[in-house]
Amino acid sequence: MRAITGRLRLDRGMSLWHDMVDWVGGYPFEVVRPESILRFYRDRGFELHEITTCGGRLGCNEFVFVRSEHGPSGA
């Protein structure tokens, strides 16, 4: 990046490493509705402990799951 820009940081304040990751394409991700996440983990024996959503806007939802003492549903 320094060879391209002539500096170690860009004006937007991100580190060289984060700029490189963004430039290469970042980490792969898949868009999914919260209901699908909840069903996926519930079926594998987890219970939702906490959730923070982006309220229907662009952003990341955050989930905290704990392993259920009862195991996967239907078991």
N, C-alpha and C positions, 0 to 999 in steps of 0.2 A: 504494500500500500504506500509506503514512504516513497518508493521509486515512482509511483504514479502521481502522488499528491505533493511530494517534497516535504512532508511533515509526518510526525508520529500520531497526531490527533487531528480529527476533522472538527470543524466549527460546531458541529452538533453535540460535541462533548463525549462521544463514545470512544472507548479505547480502540487501539489498532486491532486487537483480537476480535472484538465484537463487530467492527466494521468489516473485517475479512469474512466472518461467518455470515453476516448479512449479504455481502456481495456474492458469496458462493451459493447462497440460497437458503441459509438457515437450516434449522432442523425440520425434518418432515413431520407433518401433522395431518390429522384427519378431522374434519368437521363432523360433529355428532350431537344429537339432542341430549340434554341432561337425562331424560327418561331412559334412553338407551344405556347410558353409563350406569344408572341406578340398577336397571335390570341385569346387566352383565355381572356386576359385583354381587348383587343379591343371590343370583343363581350359583355363585361360587362360594357362598358361605360368609359374606361380609354384610355388615349393617352400616348405614349412613350415620356418621357421627356429627358432621358439620358440612354445610355447603354455602358457598358465596358465588352468586351468579353475576354476570355482566348486565343483567336486566334487559336482555333482548338486543343489546347493542353489540358492536364488534368488541371482542376481548376474550379473556380466558375465564372460564368457570373453574372454581376450586372445590375439590371434594376431599373429605377426610372419611375414610372407612375403617372400621374395626372388624376383626374376625369374630363372627358369631360363635357363641358357645354351642349352638345347636347344629352347626355345620351347614352345608348347602341345602337349600329348600328342596323338598321332595326326597330327601335322603333318609 
